[in-house]
Amino acid sequence: MKPGIVGCARLIRRWLPQARCTDTHKALMSEIAQLRKELGFLIDADNFYRKLKILIDVMSWLRSG
């Protein structure tokens, strides 16, 4: 499964530490912030449906057990 925007941002932050603030890093983080502003509702919806799926899985597991 391909990571979404949030997953990509987490990977980028993990591999590019904040202490190394190069021009490329600044531009990349700026681009991510802009995407979050434009697509924030999609990120929120994605997070909601991921949590809902986990809840459904747990409820199914409890019902079957």
N, C-alpha and C positions, 0 to 999 in steps of 0.2 A: 504494500500500500504506500502510495506517495504521501509525504508529509504535507500538511496544509501550510498556509502562511504562518500560522503560529508555530508549527513544528520547525519550519525553516528558520524562523527568527531565533528559536531556542538553539538550534544547531549552530547558527552563526555566532550567537553570543558565547556558546561554549568554546568554539574554536578561535574566536577573536576576543581576547580578554579586554576589558575596559581600559586597563592601564596602557595598552598600546593603541593610542588614539591617532591612527594615521588618517590621511585625507580620504583614502579608500574606505576605511572603516566608518568615518563620519558620514560619507556619502551613502554608504549602504544602510546605516542606521536611520538616516534621514528618509531614505526611500521606504524603508519598512514602516516608519512612523506615518508617512503619507498614505501608504496602502492601508494601514490600520484605520486612519481617519475615513478613507473612502469606503472600506469594506468592513468596518467594525460590526455592522449588523450581521454580516455573514459569519464572522468569527464567533459572535455571541450565539447565533443559531447553531453553529457547528458544535460549540461547547455544550449547549443545552441538549442536543440530540445524542451526543456521546454519553453524557450523564444519564439521560433517559434510557439509553440502551443498556447501560450497566445496571440500572434499577430494574429494568424488565428481566434481565438475565438473573439477577439475584432473586427476584420474586418467583421466576420460573423454577429456579433451583430449590427454593423453600417449598413451593407447592409440590414438587415431585418427590421431595425427601421426606 
